[in-house]
Amino acid sequence: MSKGSSTRFKKGHSGNPKGRPPKPRRPNISAFEIILDKTLITTRDGKQRAATVEEALQQQTLKDAFAGKRMAIRKVLKMIEKREAALAKRNRGPRPDISMERHHGADNANEAMRILGVAAPDPGFGGNRWKLLPWAAQAALDRRKKAGFDAKDISNMKFFTFDADTVRWPRENI
């Protein structure tokens, strides 16, 4: 064969314009992952069943955790955390809007005093007026020892306190 016009390809043109086809890529699977997917027969509570190596390892880790082995306990806690995160991600739906309202009023204050056991409704007024319980009035007086009370203040405090006679009231200005 002579060089020149009798060559197979013209000068500057390749016989394979797309180039060599790429080799099929082998997935990056480690030997450990291949072993984890293998199925084996396990016996649990006297019953045989098929399980993957991964499931068998998880069962063994759980058994070791119940036996008190610290590394197994840590591993189980990590598995639980991972599962909870996956469940939360899967079950995440539209979050409902939560509205908060604040109500300031005598009814809220009265209810708070009732829950705390500081005051109760006066039965003589159909629950429209509240009075302090004697222990609360005494505690308030004990905290304000240096404050001065005049006769009118003491009279008002006695009026709005149940069993006012059981409270040690201050005499004059203290």
Secondary structure by P-SEA (a helix, b strand, c coil): ccccccccccccccccccccccccccccccaaaaaaabbbbbbcccbbbbbcaaaaaaaaaaaaaaaccaaaaaaaaaaaaaaaaaaaaaacccccbbbbbbbbcaaaaaaaaaaaccccccccccccbbbbcaaaaaaaaaaaccccccaaaaaaaaaacccccccccccccc
